[in-house]
Amino acid sequence: MNGLELIKENVRSIKDFPVKGIIFRDITTAIKDKDSLRAIINALTEIFTGKGIDYVAGVEARGFVFASALAYNINSGCILIRKPGKFPAEPISEEYTLEYGTNKIEMHKDAIEPGKKVIVIDDLLATGGTVAAACKLLTRAGAEIKAAAFVIELTELNGRAKLPENIEVVSLVSY
């Protein structure tokens, strides 16, 4: 079995969560398994090594799991993008629309220098709203977004359509 098959095998599918008719793709079982976690990090490292990336930006919370390991492996820095009110220094924020209302993400105002090349990473691409907001936030701060990376993509939700057209979108496994 190759690494991507191992990852997919270790993602737990939970029927009717959070509501009836939904199949929830639970990544916690894939990162719990040491071989599956290694396969995730190795696959991402292979994709992004040598691309001149300055920072990997992880989106709270599960994006953090992959961001620091990938940043370490490709010799770049790591930026955290979080929910409001979590940063001790002055943040900048980006609001985005949810199915029923809005949400907001933040990062430190001084998290990135203009012109730096960034990968945004999260565990799952569903509707794309959170990572699209992260891309807008980083772009406003002067970053050059090179890619958005995900372990899992739910293709029928077409989240790619919300992401900037000029970036590479990588997902390791799709449902």
N, C-alpha and C positions, 0 to 999 in steps of 0.2 A: 504494500500500500504506500502511495506517495504521500508527501506532507499535506497537500491540499485535501486529499481524501481523508486523511487522519483528522484534520481540523473539522471537516464537515461531519464525520462520524461522531466527533466529540461535542458538537453543538446539540444541546438538548432542545427538543421541540415539545412545547406545552400547549395542548389544545384548550381553546376557550379561555385564554388569558390575554389581556385583562378583561375582555368581554367575549361572550359567545360568538363563535364564528372566526375568531382570530387564532392563528398559530404563532405563539411567541417563540422566537429563536433565542435561547438562553446561552450566552457565550461563557458564563461562569464555569460551566463544565469543561469547556475547551481550554480555558486558561488554568484550570485546576490540574489538568493532565500535563505533566512535564514535557512529554514528547510533542504534544499538540501545541503547547505554548512555544516551545523551541521552533517548531515548524512555522508558526506565525511570524516570529521575529526573524528567522532565517529567510523566509520568503520576502518579507518587506525589505530586509537588508540587501538581498540580491537585486531587487528592483531599483533601489535608490542609491546604492554605492556608486561613487564616481560622478554624481550629477551636480556637484557643487552646491549642495544644500547647506545653508547657514543655520537654519533652525527647524526643528520639528515642533509643531504646535499641537498639543493634546487637548481635546475637548473633554470637560468634566463629565463623568468621572472615569468611565472605562477607557477613554482615549488616553488617559494618563498612563495606564498599564503598558501601552505599546510605545508611547512617545519617548519616554526616557530610555528604554532599551534600544529603540531604533536610533535615537540621537547618539547614544554612546557608540553603537556599531558603525555609524557613518561619520563619526567625528564632527558632530554639530552640536549646537546648544538646544535646549528644550524650553519651550514657552508653555505656560499653563493658561487655558481659557476656562473661566469658571462662571458659576452662577453669581448673581449680584451679592455684594456685601461680604465677600470672602477675602478680599485683598487688603493688606494693611497700608499700602501706599496708594497714591491717587490712581484710580482706574479710568479707563475709557470704556464705553459700553455700546452695544448694538442691540436694538430691539427687533424682534422678529415675530411673525404671526404663527399661531398654532391653529388647530382645527376649531377650538373654542377659546379665543382670547389671544394674548400675547405673552411673550417671555423675553428675557434679556440675558445676554452673556457679557462678560467683562474680562479685561486683562490689564496689567499695569500699564500706565501711560508710557513708561519708559522701557517697555518689554522688548522693543525691537528698534533697530536703526533703519532709516530709509534706505531702500534699495536691496535689502537682504532677501535672499531666496528662502522660501518657506514651503514646507509640506504641512498640511492640516490632516490630523488623523483622529478617527473615532472608531468605535467598535462596529457600528451598524449604519448603513445608508438605507433609510426608509423614505420619508418624504423629502429629505434634503434641507429642511429649514434651518436646523441648528448649524450645520457646517457651512451653508450659504451665508449665514449671519457671521460666522467666524471668519470667512473669507473677506466679507465686507469690512469687518473690524480691523483685520490685519492690513488690508489694502489702505484703509483710511490712515493707518499708522505709517504707511510708506513701504510696506512689504511687497515683494513680488511673489505672488502665489504660484508655485510651480506644479503642485499636485494636491489632490485630496485622496486619502487612502483609508480603506475600510477593510475589516476582516470579513464582514458579511454584507451582502447587498440583497435587499428585497426588490427584485427587478420590476414586479408588477406595480409598485408604487411610483416608479419613474422619478426618483429623487435626483438623478443625474441632471434632469432638466432645470433644476433650480441652481445648479452650480455654475460658476463662470465657464463660459465656452472655451476659453483659451488655456485651460489647465488640463493636465492629465488626471484621469479618475481611475483609481485602482481598487478593485475589490478581489479578495482572495477566493471567497466562495459565494455562490449566488443561490437564491431560492426564488 
